[in-house]
Amino acid sequence: MKRFFSGLFALILVVAIGLTGCSGGESASGVTGNYGQDTLTLIDSLRTAVNLPDDAPDKQEAQAAAKEKINAFASRYRRDGKVSTLASFTTMRTALNSLAAHYSSYPNRPLPEKLKKRLEQEFRQVEVALKRGS
């Protein structure tokens, strides 16, 4: 009887661990696997971080969260052949690289207006491309 219960217990553990590892839910960084929705969510989040005033108390936390989301998004989609060739993805990646480079190189400096305008333009291009389906 003891052997039966230990085998049953082991089976239940394997199933529980397997189901937990295979859950397709949202990760801690907010990337769900739905490219269009993930891209729009990331754009909204980055717009908020970019447009925060320089004297905002949570500016550093917003920048750190933006870097984490950029990394999660890039890690999820850069090797996805269906996504990596889309115009929306290449434009989004250009914007993300620019923003991440600024945050890495100049963490204590505000974003230049020129970069803010360029990011907003690229975000709009990505939104238009997503609506078109590319």
Contacts in CASP RR format, 6 or more apart in sequence:
PFRMAT RR
TARGET T0000
AUTHOR 0000-0000-0000
METHOD contacts of the structure
MODEL  1
MKRFFSGLFALILVVAIGLTGCSGGESASGVTGNYGQDTLTLIDSLRTAV
NLPDDAPDKQEAQAAAKEKINAFASRYRRDGKVSTLASFTTMRTALNSLA
AHYSSYPNRPLPEKLKKRLEQEFRQVEVALKRGS
24 32 0 8 1.000
25 32 0 8 1.000
26 32 0 8 1.000
27 72 0 8 1.000
29 68 0 8 1.000
29 69 0 8 1.000
29 71 0 8 1.000
29 72 0 8 1.000
29 73 0 8 1.000
30 38 0 8 1.000
30 41 0 8 1.000
30 69 0 8 1.000
30 72 0 8 1.000
31 38 0 8 1.000
31 69 0 8 1.000
31 72 0 8 1.000
31 73 0 8 1.000
31 76 0 8 1.000
32 38 0 8 1.000
33 76 0 8 1.000
35 77 0 8 1.000
35 80 0 8 1.000
35 83 0 8 1.000
35 89 0 8 1.000
36 88 0 8 1.000
36 130 0 8 1.000
38 73 0 8 1.000
38 76 0 8 1.000
38 77 0 8 1.000
39 73 0 8 1.000
39 88 0 8 1.000
39 89 0 8 1.000
39 92 0 8 1.000
39 126 0 8 1.000
39 130 0 8 1.000
40 127 0 8 1.000
40 130 0 8 1.000
42 69 0 8 1.000
42 70 0 8 1.000
42 73 0 8 1.000
42 92 0 8 1.000
43 92 0 8 1.000
43 123 0 8 1.000
43 126 0 8 1.000
43 127 0 8 1.000
45 65 0 8 1.000
45 66 0 8 1.000
45 69 0 8 1.000
46 66 0 8 1.000
46 69 0 8 1.000
46 70 0 8 1.000
46 95 0 8 1.000
46 99 0 8 1.000
46 119 0 8 1.000
46 123 0 8 1.000
47 120 0 8 1.000
47 123 0 8 1.000
48 62 0 8 1.000
49 62 0 8 1.000
49 63 0 8 1.000
49 65 0 8 1.000
49 66 0 8 1.000
50 99 0 8 1.000
50 111 0 8 1.000
50 116 0 8 1.000
50 119 0 8 1.000
51 116 0 8 1.000
52 58 0 8 1.000
52 59 0 8 1.000
52 62 0 8 1.000
53 59 0 8 1.000
54 110 0 8 1.000
56 62 0 8 1.000
63 103 0 8 1.000
63 107 0 8 1.000
66 99 0 8 1.000
66 103 0 8 1.000
67 100 0 8 1.000
67 103 0 8 1.000
67 104 0 8 1.000
70 96 0 8 1.000
70 99 0 8 1.000
70 100 0 8 1.000
73 96 0 8 1.000
74 93 0 8 1.000
74 96 0 8 1.000
77 83 0 8 1.000
77 84 0 8 1.000
77 89 0 8 1.000
78 84 0 8 1.000
78 93 0 8 1.000
83 89 0 8 1.000
84 90 0 8 1.000
86 129 0 8 1.000
86 133 0 8 1.000
86 134 0 8 1.000
87 129 0 8 1.000
87 134 0 8 1.000
88 125 0 8 1.000
88 126 0 8 1.000
88 129 0 8 1.000
88 130 0 8 1.000
88 133 0 8 1.000
88 134 0 8 1.000
91 122 0 8 1.000
91 125 0 8 1.000
91 126 0 8 1.000
91 129 0 8 1.000
92 122 0 8 1.000
92 126 0 8 1.000
94 122 0 8 1.000
95 118 0 8 1.000
95 119 0 8 1.000
95 122 0 8 1.000
95 123 0 8 1.000
95 126 0 8 1.000
98 115 0 8 1.000
98 118 0 8 1.000
98 119 0 8 1.000
99 111 0 8 1.000
99 115 0 8 1.000
99 119 0 8 1.000
102 109 0 8 1.000
102 111 0 8 1.000
102 115 0 8 1.000
111 119 0 8 1.000
END
